[in-house]
C-alpha cells in the first residue's frame, strides 16, 4: 500500500506530497520513544527510569509526539520518493506536525524536483580543435618575459621616458571644505580629505598607475618638479585636487643578453639558449593545451544546454549563485582582503552572478542526468587524488581535510563534482579528433579551492 495520499504541482518543478504513516507504525514508534523518555526522566516520587510508562506518556506527550514525527517523517518520505520515483534537487521541506498515539500520522512535504527532459543517446558535438603547437613568436614572447623578470634597474642622468622607473615624492592638497580641526578627530577622514605627502616608486606607463602620473613625470629629470590636477569624487561630488610631484631618481631597465652563459644560469636543466627555448616551447604548449581543453569543455556545455533547455527551480539557481558568491569571497579572503572592514555589495554581486549561476546549474543538472543514465561514477582513486590536491592547496593533511569535509557535508559534494568531471571527460573523449580517439580520457580535473 502506497504511503502517498496526494501529490500536486505547487510551482515550477516544485511538488507537494501528503504522506500518511499507518497508526500501527505510529504506535510502535511512540512506544519506543516513550520508553527512551522513561529511562532518562526524573519525576518526583520515583527513582530515575522507574516511573510508570503511562505517567511518562502523559507528562511528556507533546515532546514525545514531536520526536516521533521527526523520526518517522524522513523514513516515510524516503519510502514515498522511491515509490513515486522522485528525483529531488534540494533537501525537502517538511511541515511541522505532531504524532498522536492510536492515529495515523499525516504530514506534508514540499520538494524541488528535476525538470522533465529526455536526454537522447546522441553524444556527438561540434567542438573546436585549437592549435596547441607553440609558434616561434610565442616562444620569443615568453623568452622576453624571462628577460624582463631577470632585468635590473640602473640610474641614468637624463629625463624620464615611458618604460623608465621613477622614484620621488608626491604631495597632495586638501579637498575644498576640509577643516583640519575636525579632521584631527577622525584619522580616516583626514587621510581621505586632508593634505598628505608620500613616496612614489613606479614604472612610467604602468596601467595600474594614474595616467596623470605617467604624463607629468615623463620628461622630468632628477630634482625637477611638476604640478597637476586630478578630478576625484568625495561623497558623490566631483572635486578638483592639486598634486605636486618631485623626481628624485630616474632608472632605466637593463635587459640581459640572450646567450648560453645567461641561459645556463637560469636552471640546472638548461645549458644553452636552445635548451631554454625548448623548455619555453613546452610551457607554451602546456598552456595552449589547457586552454584548448577549456574551450572544448565550454563549447560542449554550451551545446548541451542549447540541445536540452530546461527551467530549473528558483531555489536551485539561488543555491548556485550563493556558492559562487561564497567562493568569490573566500578567494578574496585568501588574498588578504578584509571582508569585515570592506563591505562587499552583496545584492549587486548576486545580481551580476545570477546569469552565470543559471548556466552552471543547468550544466550540472544535465551532467548529473547523463552520469546517471551512463553509469558514470567517481572512483575512490579520484577522491583520494582530489583530497591530496586540495590538502596541499590549503596547507593541511589529507586526513584532517577529509574529516572537515565530512563534518560539513562537503565530501559528498566533492564526489558529485568528480562525477561531473568524469562525465565531461567521457563526452570529450567521445568527440576527440581521430588521432586522439584511441587515447585514454584525461583524469578528472579538481579545483584545489572552494
Secondary structure as GFF3:
##gff-version 3
##sequence-region A 1 450
A	DSSP	beta_strand	4	11	.	.	.	ID=ss1
A	DSSP	beta_strand	14	21	.	.	.	ID=ss2
A	DSSP	alpha_helix	23	40	.	.	.	ID=ss3
A	DSSP	alpha_helix	53	59	.	.	.	ID=ss4
A	DSSP	alpha_helix	61	84	.	.	.	ID=ss5
A	DSSP	beta_strand	93	94	.	.	.	ID=ss6
A	DSSP	beta_strand	105	112	.	.	.	ID=ss7
A	DSSP	alpha_helix	136	149	.	.	.	ID=ss8
A	DSSP	beta_strand	152	155	.	.	.	ID=ss9
A	DSSP	beta_strand	165	172	.	.	.	ID=ss10
A	DSSP	alpha_helix	180	184	.	.	.	ID=ss11
A	DSSP	alpha_helix	187	193	.	.	.	ID=ss12
A	DSSP	beta_strand	196	203	.	.	.	ID=ss13
A	DSSP	alpha_helix	211	217	.	.	.	ID=ss14
A	DSSP	beta_strand	225	234	.	.	.	ID=ss15
A	DSSP	beta_strand	237	254	.	.	.	ID=ss16
A	DSSP	alpha_helix	260	264	.	.	.	ID=ss17
A	DSSP	alpha_helix	273	307	.	.	.	ID=ss18
A	DSSP	alpha_helix	314	334	.	.	.	ID=ss19
A	DSSP	alpha_helix	346	374	.	.	.	ID=ss20
A	DSSP	alpha_helix	380	393	.	.	.	ID=ss21
A	DSSP	alpha_helix	398	408	.	.	.	ID=ss22
A	DSSP	alpha_helix	410	430	.	.	.	ID=ss23
A	DSSP	three_ten_helix	434	436	.	.	.	ID=ss24
###
